[in-house]
Amino acid sequence: MSRADREAAARRIMVGTPPRTAPELYPDAVRRGTRILRRRRTTRRLLWLLLCAAVLAFTVWALVAEPWTRQPSETTPTLTDW
């Protein structure tokens, strides 16, 4: 099948009316779509909650550990000018 034949067949399919679907498929599709949307919403909320918990944990750690301050020296420098 050449490219022109494929394009012509695709045009015929697109111009024609779409096939009728069985009416009993509609409730199943709605139920599945609702379930998928609910799962996505729940996953999105859990990820936001995890992000907020991570930011809170980092903030608490930074306030307690104070990584921006210089640690005190463990030893005293030698005195040479006495």
Secondary structure as the mmCIF struct_conf table of DSSP 4:
data_model
#
loop_
_struct_conf.conf_type_id
_struct_conf.id
_struct_conf.beg_label_comp_id
_struct_conf.beg_label_asym_id
_struct_conf.beg_label_seq_id
_struct_conf.end_label_comp_id
_struct_conf.end_label_asym_id
_struct_conf.end_label_seq_id
HELX_RH_AL_P HELX_RH_AL_P1 ARG A 3 VAL A 15
BEND BEND1 GLY A 16 GLY A 16
HELX_LH_PP_P HELX_LH_PP_P1 THR A 17 ALA A 22
TURN_TY1_P TURN_TY1_P1 PRO A 23 GLU A 24
HELX_RH_AL_P HELX_RH_AL_P2 LEU A 25 ALA A 65
TURN_TY1_P TURN_TY1_P2 PRO A 67 TRP A 68
BEND BEND2 THR A 69 THR A 69
HELX_LH_PP_P HELX_LH_PP_P2 ARG A 70 SER A 73
BEND BEND3 GLU A 74 THR A 75
HELX_LH_PP_P HELX_LH_PP_P3 THR A 76 LEU A 79
#
